Amino acid sequence: MLFLLILFFLLILLGLITYFILRRSISQITRTPVWILWLIMLTPALIWTTWMLLYPEKQVPPALIIIPFILCPYLYWLLLQWRHHLPDQSKKENSSYHSQTEIDSTQTINHTVPKLAIDKTEETNLRNCFPWTVYYLRNLEYKPQAVICRGQLRSNSEEAYQTVQENVEGKFGDRFLVVFQNSFQGKPFFALVPNPSCSKNKNQESQEYKIRIMLTLGLLLITLFTTTFVGAREIVGISENAIQYNPNLLIQGLPYAITLILILGCREFGHYIIAQLYKIPTTLPYFIPVPFFLGTFGAFIRMQSPVPNRKSLFDISIARPIAGLVVTIPLLIWGLSHSSIVPLSEDSGILSIDSLNPTFSFLLTILSKLALGAKLTYNKSIDLHPVAVAGYIGLVVTAYNLMPIGQLDGGHIVHAMFGQRTGMVIGQISRFLLLVLAFINKEFLFLAIFLFLLPLADEPALNDVSELDNQRDFLGLLMLGLLVIILLPAPKMLMQWLNL
């Protein structure tokens, strides 16, 4: 019961975070009140959590699972497209309603930029940017923050984007960003939006960079302290009173702290380095320190300009889990090899670092047997070494970020592979499958509910039409396969073969 109460309060906290995310991301693209969309998004999680609080011993009825899961996303989509039509609106505005919904995602690139203004002379120059053999321009539509250029694609999509982008830069400089997307009918269209970065001067950028350096170092030092403190208190088991009397005991938390920061830092720097190769302005990694839980809520970086195309979106997104795994797996194996074997008990599970049963995860089962060998048998569990705890957290963070939903790395990967609309469908199916897994293993419940609070859509690339090559598609499928072997339990045949 205590676990469910904690889950309910965490649900409220995550609900507040979700509200502010929605308010920032969609308030500019719909006139539906944000609180209504937020309530609809939160409804499935609220229904399931309330049922478990009222009837903790009973399974949630299948109808109560399936109906909110199907109905709420559909209702959310309908209300997202809805507009208030004033009585004095012209027929032209009314007829362009559907075309407006197609460019909503272009406004999410930066909805704080000033309104776009273009005169007749510039319109002529703009029309000349579209060679008829590459993209036959039919008409222009003027929106508050974009000029929509509709026509017929007559060449390779990548060649068309490059040609139009170079022509626009030649006539307008860096004044505009050129966006290339598919409409709801699957027809490619261009859009010009103001470039927010062209108003910054070099002195301003230099000053901002110095501030970011100081902020990065400051957060890193604070996070090193909080993770060391949590490592000593929660992982090693030293009481707070003992630490107060002898602060030198904090040193015992350093193996956990250094390993965790190394894993999280390498993940973000993998993301940062690839973004720099594509010349995308990006902040340095920011750690989030907290004096409880794991000692940190992780780290993040923020890209300060849109991604140029789906290839760069894929490369930047997949770099983080790959860089993280390159560091995580060796450290996890080393930590497991220095961990202790303890008898399997009722308290053994996913969240018990003193008695971890590794068989809930196919990959963790393989790594545990590789590290511990014959010492690990069917009736044994693992008391994790502090380094193994950090490695285990790194594996969990990798699995979470590989979920193919919205702004997560996995969401960006499926967007780059299949397109934004198909990626959103995959994200919704993934949330449902994880929910089913959560009702089989309740320790996944918090993750399943949290993922329902994340928006399905992410920001499109500037060229969101050109597709990936076969090598990237194959690598993306491998990473999704990795997610599956992390989340799914080890099959019985493998457990018998490994004597587990």
C-alpha positions in Angstrom: 0.0 0.0 0.0 2.9 2.4 0.8 4.3 1.7 -2.6 1.0 2.7 -4.3 0.8 5.9 -2.2 4.3 6.9 -3.3 3.4 6.1 -6.9 0.3 8.3 -6.6 2.3 11.3 -5.3 5.0 10.7 -8.0 2.1 10.7 -10.5 1.0 14.1 -9.3 4.6 15.4 -9.6 5.0 14.0 -13.1 1.6 15.4 -14.0 2.8 18.9 -13.1 5.9 18.5 -15.2 3.8 17.2 -18.1 1.5 20.3 -17.9 4.4 22.7 -18.2 5.8 20.7 -21.2 2.5 20.8 -22.9 2.0 24.5 -22.2 5.4 25.2 -23.8 5.2 22.9 -26.8 1.5 23.1 -28.0 0.0 26.3 -26.7 1.1 28.0 -30.0 -0.4 25.4 -32.3 -3.9 24.9 -31.0 -6.6 27.0 -29.3 -7.8 24.1 -27.2 -7.1 24.9 -23.6 -3.9 23.2 -22.5 -5.4 22.0 -19.2 -8.0 19.9 -21.2 -5.4 18.2 -23.3 -3.3 17.6 -20.2 -6.3 16.1 -18.4 -7.0 13.8 -21.3 -3.4 12.7 -21.5 -3.3 12.0 -17.8 -6.7 10.1 -17.6 -5.5 6.6 -18.3 -2.7 6.8 -15.7 -5.2 8.3 -13.2 -7.8 5.6 -13.8 -5.2 2.7 -13.4 -3.6 4.2 -10.3 -6.9 4.9 -8.6 -8.1 1.4 -9.2 -4.9 0.0 -7.7 -5.3 2.3 -4.7 -8.9 1.2 -4.1 -8.4 -2.5 -4.9 -4.8 -3.4 -4.4 -5.5 -7.1 -4.4 -7.5 -7.2 -7.7 -6.3 -7.0 -11.3 -7.3 -4.1 -13.3 -10.1 -5.2 -15.6 -9.1 -5.5 -19.3 -11.8 -3.1 -20.4 -10.4 -0.5 -18.0 -7.0 -0.9 -19.7 -8.0 -1.0 -23.3 -10.8 1.6 -23.5 -8.9 4.6 -22.0 -5.8 3.5 -24.0 -7.7 3.8 -27.3 -10.2 6.5 -26.5 -7.9 9.1 -24.8 -5.2 9.4 -27.6 -8.0 9.7 -30.2 -9.8 12.4 -28.2 -6.4 14.2 -27.6 -5.7 14.2 -31.4 -9.2 15.6 -32.2 -8.9 18.4 -29.7 -5.4 19.2 -30.8 -6.7 19.9 -34.3 -9.7 21.9 -33.1 -9.8 25.7 -33.6 -12.0 28.5 -32.4 -13.5 30.1 -35.6 -14.6 33.7 -35.0 -17.8 34.8 -36.8 -15.9 37.4 -39.0 -13.3 35.0 -40.3 -13.1 34.9 -44.0 -13.8 31.8 -46.1 -10.2 31.8 -47.1 -9.1 31.4 -43.5 -11.7 28.7 -43.0 -10.6 26.8 -46.1 -6.9 26.9 -45.0 -7.6 25.2 -41.7 -6.3 21.8 -42.8 -3.2 23.4 -44.4 -2.5 25.1 -41.1 -2.5 21.8 -39.2 0.2 20.5 -41.5 2.7 23.1 -40.5 2.1 23.0 -36.8 5.3 21.0 -36.3 7.3 23.8 -38.1 6.2 26.2 -35.4 7.6 24.0 -32.7 11.1 24.6 -34.0 11.1 27.9 -32.3 7.8 29.6 -31.4 9.4 32.6 -29.7 10.6 34.2 -32.9 9.0 37.4 -34.3 6.4 37.3 -37.0 7.7 36.7 -40.4 7.5 39.7 -42.9 8.1 39.4 -46.6 7.4 42.0 -49.3 6.5 41.7 -53.0 10.1 42.0 -54.2 11.2 39.3 -51.8 8.3 37.1 -52.9 9.6 37.2 -56.4 13.1 36.3 -55.2 11.6 33.4 -53.2 9.8 32.0 -56.2 13.0 32.0 -58.1 14.6 29.8 -55.5 12.5 26.8 -56.8 13.7 25.5 -60.1 10.8 23.9 -61.9 12.9 20.8 -62.7 13.6 20.3 -59.0 10.4 21.4 -57.3 7.6 22.9 -59.3 6.2 25.7 -57.1 2.4 26.1 -57.3 1.5 28.6 -54.6 2.7 30.4 -51.4 0.7 30.6 -48.2 1.5 33.2 -45.6 1.3 32.3 -42.0 2.3 34.4 -38.9 5.6 32.6 -38.5 6.1 30.7 -41.8 5.7 30.9 -45.5 4.4 27.6 -46.9 5.6 26.8 -50.4 3.5 24.1 -52.0 4.2 22.3 -55.3 5.3 19.1 -56.9 8.6 17.3 -56.2 10.3 16.5 -59.5 13.7 15.2 -58.3 15.4 13.3 -55.5 14.2 14.7 -52.1 17.7 15.3 -50.8 18.8 17.0 -54.0 15.6 19.2 -53.9 16.2 20.3 -50.3 19.9 21.1 -50.9 19.1 23.1 -54.1 16.3 25.1 -52.5 18.2 25.7 -49.3 21.3 27.0 -51.2 19.1 29.3 -53.3 17.3 30.7 -50.3 20.7 31.3 -48.5 22.0 33.0 -51.6 19.1 35.5 -51.8 18.2 35.9 -48.1 21.4 35.0 -46.2 20.8 33.3 -42.8 17.5 35.1 -42.3 15.4 32.0 -42.8 15.4 28.3 -41.9 14.2 26.1 -44.7 11.9 23.3 -43.6 11.0 20.3 -45.8 8.2 18.1 -44.6 5.4 15.8 -45.8 1.8 17.0 -45.5 -1.0 14.8 -44.0 -1.7 13.7 -47.6 2.0 12.6 -48.0 2.9 15.4 -50.4 6.2 17.2 -49.7 6.1 20.9 -49.0 8.6 23.6 -48.1 8.3 26.2 -45.3 10.4 29.2 -44.5 10.6 30.2 -40.8 12.6 33.0 -39.2 16.1 32.0 -38.0 16.3 32.9 -34.3 20.1 32.5 -34.2 20.8 35.2 -36.8 20.0 38.0 -34.3 22.8 36.9 -31.9 26.2 38.7 -32.0 29.6 37.1 -31.2 30.0 38.9 -27.9 26.7 37.6 -26.7 27.5 34.0 -27.8 30.9 34.2 -26.1 29.4 35.4 -22.8 26.7 32.7 -22.9 29.4 30.1 -23.5 31.4 31.2 -20.4 28.3 31.0 -18.3 27.5 27.5 -19.6 31.0 26.3 -18.8 30.7 27.6 -15.2 27.2 26.1 -14.8 28.4 22.7 -16.2 31.3 22.5 -13.8 29.3 23.7 -10.8 26.6 21.1 -11.4 29.2 18.4 -11.9 30.8 19.1 -8.6 27.5 19.2 -6.7 26.4 16.0 -8.4 29.7 14.3 -7.4 29.0 15.2 -3.8 25.3 14.1 -3.8 26.1 10.8 -5.5 29.0 10.2 -3.1 26.6 10.9 -0.2 23.9 8.6 -1.5 26.5 6.0 -2.4 27.9 5.9 1.2 24.4 6.0 2.8 22.2 3.9 0.6 24.6 1.6 -1.3 27.4 1.0 1.3 24.9 1.3 4.2 26.6 3.9 6.4 24.2 5.8 8.7 23.9 9.6 8.5 25.0 9.9 12.2 28.2 8.0 11.4 28.9 10.3 8.4 28.3 13.4 10.6 30.8 12.2 13.2 33.3 11.0 10.6 33.0 12.7 7.2 35.9 10.6 5.9 33.4 7.7 5.6 32.0 9.5 2.6 35.0 8.2 0.6 33.3 4.8 0.5 30.6 6.2 -1.7 33.1 7.4 -4.4 33.2 4.1 -6.4 29.5 4.4 -7.0 29.6 8.1 -7.6 32.5 8.1 -10.1 31.1 5.2 -12.0 27.7 6.7 -12.3 28.9 10.1 -13.4 31.3 8.5 -15.9 28.5 6.5 -17.4 26.0 9.4 -17.6 28.8 11.8 -18.8 29.9 9.5 -21.6 26.3 9.1 -22.8 25.8 12.8 -23.0 29.3 13.5 -24.6 28.5 10.9 -27.3 25.4 13.0 -28.1 27.4 16.2 -27.8 30.3 15.1 -30.1 28.0 14.0 -32.9 26.0 17.2 -32.7 29.2 19.2 -33.0 30.2 17.1 -36.1 26.9 18.2 -37.7 27.7 21.8 -36.6 24.6 22.1 -34.4 25.1 24.5 -31.5 24.7 22.4 -28.3 25.2 23.1 -24.6 27.7 21.0 -22.5 26.1 18.2 -20.4 24.2 19.5 -17.4 24.0 17.1 -14.4 20.9 17.3 -12.1 22.0 16.7 -8.5 19.6 15.6 -5.7 20.5 14.6 -2.2 18.3 11.4 -2.3 17.1 8.7 -4.7 20.3 8.0 -6.9 22.0 11.2 -6.0 21.1 12.6 -9.4 18.2 12.7 -11.9 20.7 12.2 -14.7 22.2 14.6 -17.2 21.1 16.3 -20.4 22.3 18.6 -23.1 20.2 21.1 -25.1 20.6 21.6 -28.9 20.1 25.2 -29.7 19.1 24.9 -33.4 17.0 22.4 -35.4 18.5 19.2 -36.7 19.2 19.5 -40.5 17.8 16.1 -41.7 16.7 12.6 -40.6 20.2 11.2 -41.0 21.7 13.6 -38.5 18.7 13.1 -36.2 19.4 9.4 -36.3 23.2 9.7 -35.7 22.8 12.2 -32.9 20.1 10.1 -31.1 21.8 6.7 -31.5 25.2 8.1 -30.3 24.0 8.4 -26.7 23.0 4.8 -26.1 26.0 3.4 -28.0 28.5 5.6 -26.0 26.7 4.7 -22.8 26.8 1.0 -23.4 30.5 1.1 -24.4 31.2 2.3 -20.9 28.4 0.6 -19.0 28.8 -3.0 -20.0 32.5 -3.4 -19.0 32.0 -1.6 -15.7 28.8 -3.7 -15.0 30.7 -6.9 -15.7 33.6 -5.8 -13.4 31.1 -4.8 -10.7 29.2 -8.1 -11.0 32.4 -10.1 -10.7 33.1 -8.3 -7.4 29.6 -8.7 -6.1 28.4 -11.3 -3.5 26.1 -14.3 -4.0 23.2 -14.5 -1.5 20.3 -16.9 -1.2 17.2 -16.1 -3.3 14.3 -14.8 -1.2 10.9 -13.2 -1.4 12.6 -9.8 -1.2 14.7 -10.5 -4.3 13.6 -8.6 -7.4 14.4 -5.8 -9.8 14.7 -3.0 -7.3 16.6 -4.9 -4.6 20.3 -4.1 -5.0 21.0 -6.3 -1.9 19.3 -9.3 -3.5 18.9 -8.8 -7.2 17.4 -11.6 -9.3 18.9 -11.0 -12.7 16.6 -13.4 -14.7 14.0 -10.6 -15.2 16.3 -9.3 -18.1 17.7 -11.5 -20.9 20.8 -9.3 -21.2 21.4 -9.0 -17.5 21.2 -12.7 -17.1 23.9 -13.3 -19.7 26.2 -10.6 -18.2 25.7 -11.9 -14.6 26.5 -15.5 -15.6 29.5 -14.3 -17.6 30.8 -12.4 -14.6 30.0 -14.8 -11.8 30.2 -18.2 -13.6 29.2 -21.3 -11.7 28.7 -19.4 -8.4 25.3 -18.1 -9.8 22.7 -20.8 -9.7 18.9 -21.0 -9.9 18.4 -20.5 -6.1 20.9 -17.5 -5.8 20.6 -13.8 -6.2 23.3 -11.0 -6.2 24.3 -8.5 -3.6 25.6 -5.8 -5.9 28.9 -4.1 -5.5 28.7 -0.3 -5.7 30.2 -0.2 -9.2 27.7 -2.9 -10.3 24.9 -0.7 -8.9 26.0 2.2 -11.0 26.4 -0.1 -14.1 22.9 -1.5 -13.5 21.5 2.0 -13.3 23.3 2.8 -16.6 21.6 -0.2 -18.2 18.2 0.9 -16.9 18.8 4.4 -18.2 19.8 3.0 -21.6 16.6 0.9 -21.8 14.4 3.9 -20.8 15.9 6.2 -23.3 15.6 3.6 -26.1 11.9 3.4 -25.6 10.5 4.6 -29.1 8.4 7.4 -27.7 8.5 11.2 -28.3 11.6 13.1 -27.2 13.5 10.0 -26.0 16.4 8.7 -28.1 14.3 5.7 -29.2 11.5 8.1 -30.3 14.0 10.1 -32.4 15.4 6.8 -33.9 12.0 5.5 -35.1 11.1 9.0 -36.3 14.3 9.1 -38.4 13.7 5.5 -39.7 10.0 5.6 -40.5 8.9 9.2 -40.5 7.3 11.3 -37.7 3.7 10.0 -38.1 4.7 6.3 -38.2 7.0 6.9 -35.3 4.1 8.2 -33.2 2.1 5.1 -34.0 5.1 2.9 -32.9 5.3 5.0 -29.7 1.7 4.4 -28.8 2.0 0.7 -29.5 5.2 0.6 -27.3 3.4 2.3 -24.4 0.6 -0.3 -24.6 3.1 -3.2 -24.7 5.0 -1.9 -21.7 1.7 -1.5 -19.8 0.9 -5.1 -20.5 4.4 -6.0 -19.2 3.8 -3.9 -16.1 0.7 -5.9 -15.2 2.8 -9.0 -15.5 5.6 -7.5 -13.4 4.4 -4.6 -11.3 7.9 -3.3 -10.9 7.6 -1.9 -14.4 4.4 0.0 -13.5 5.9 3.3 -12.6 7.8 3.4 -15.9 4.7 2.5 -17.9 2.7 5.3 -16.2 5.5 7.8 -16.7 5.7 7.0 -20.4 2.0 7.7 -20.8 2.8 11.3 -19.6 5.3 11.9 -22.4 4.1 13.5 -25.6 4.3 11.2 -28.6 5.5 13.8 -31.1 9.0 15.2 -31.3 10.4 18.1 -33.3 10.9 17.4 -37.0 14.2 17.8 -38.8 14.5 20.7 -41.3 14.6 18.1 -44.1 12.1 15.6 -42.7 11.4 14.0 -46.1 14.7 12.3 -47.1 15.0 8.8 -45.8 17.8 6.9 -44.2 20.2 4.5 -45.9 20.1 0.7 -45.3 23.0 0.7 -42.9 21.3 3.2 -40.6 18.0 1.3 -40.8 19.8 -1.9 -39.8 21.7 -0.2 -36.9 18.4 1.2 -35.7 16.7 -2.2 -35.7 19.7 -3.6 -33.7 19.2 -0.9 -31.1 15.5 -1.7 -30.8 16.4 -5.4 -30.5 18.8 -4.4 -27.7 15.9 -2.7 -25.9 13.9 -6.0 -26.2 16.6 -8.2 -24.7 17.0 -5.7 -21.8 13.3 -5.6 -21.0 12.2 -9.1 -21.6 13.0 -11.9 -19.1 15.4 -14.7 -20.0 13.6 -17.7 -21.7 13.3 -20.9 -19.7 15.5 -22.8 -22.2 18.4 -20.3 -21.6 17.9 -20.4 -17.8 18.1 -24.2 -17.8 21.2 -24.2 -20.0 22.8 -21.6 -17.6 21.6 -23.6 -14.5 19.4 -20.6 -13.4 
